[in-house]
């Protein structure tokens, strides 16, 4: 697979996880466990390949964004009550 297709595929896989868990609540332990499992599966898919670090970096960025979103939603919900 050429560079463009390979990296586009990686971006797309991580993007799909981001979309799937976009509204995850900070206290939804089951959803966080599912996300963790899906991240591990994606990491395993690229294990010992040159793209693995790139996949890991993208996953960490998305997880960080989801955590921030979950905390912001939680804070907004508390201030609205």
N, C-alpha and C positions, 0 to 999 in steps of 0.2 A: 504494500500500500504506500502511495506517495505521501510526502510530508503534509500537503494540504488536506488530503482525505483523513489521514491518521489524526492530526490535531483537531480538525473539525469534529471528528467523531468523539474525541475526548471532551471537547467543549460541550457538545450536544448531550452527552451522557450526564455530565455534571449539571448542566442547565436543566435537564429533566428532573433531577433530584431537587434542585432549587425550586422549580415550579411546584413540584409535588408537595413539598414541605413548607411552602411560603408562609402559610398562616399558622405554623406550629406554635402552640402555647408553651411558655417556659415551664409550666407544671405538668405537661403531658408526657409522662415518663414512657408510656408505651410507644408513642410516636417517635420520641428520641431514640429509643431502643431499635425501632425499625430503621430509622435513618442511619444509625450506627452500623447496623448489619449491612445495609445497602452500600454504605461507604466502604466497609471491609471487603465486600464482594467486588466492588469496582477496583479497589487497590489490588486485590488478588489477581484480577484480570491482567494487570500490567506488572505483576511481580517479576523482578529481575529483568525488566525491559528498560530501555533508555527513557521512556516516557513516564515511568512510575513516579519520579519526583514531581513532575509537572502535574500529574493527576492528584497527588497528595497536596500540593500547594493550592490547587483549585478547590479541592474538597475542604481544606481548612478555611479558605476564604469564604466559602458558602456557609459553612457551619458558623463561622463568626458572624456573618450577616444574619443568619437565622436566629442566633442567640440575641443579637441586638434588637431585631424585630420583635422577638418574643418578650423581651424585657420592656421595650417601649409600649407594646400593647398591654402588658400587665400594669405598667405605671399609669397609662391612660385610663384603663378600666377602674383603677383604684381612685383616681382623682375625679372621675365622673360620678362616683357614689357619694 
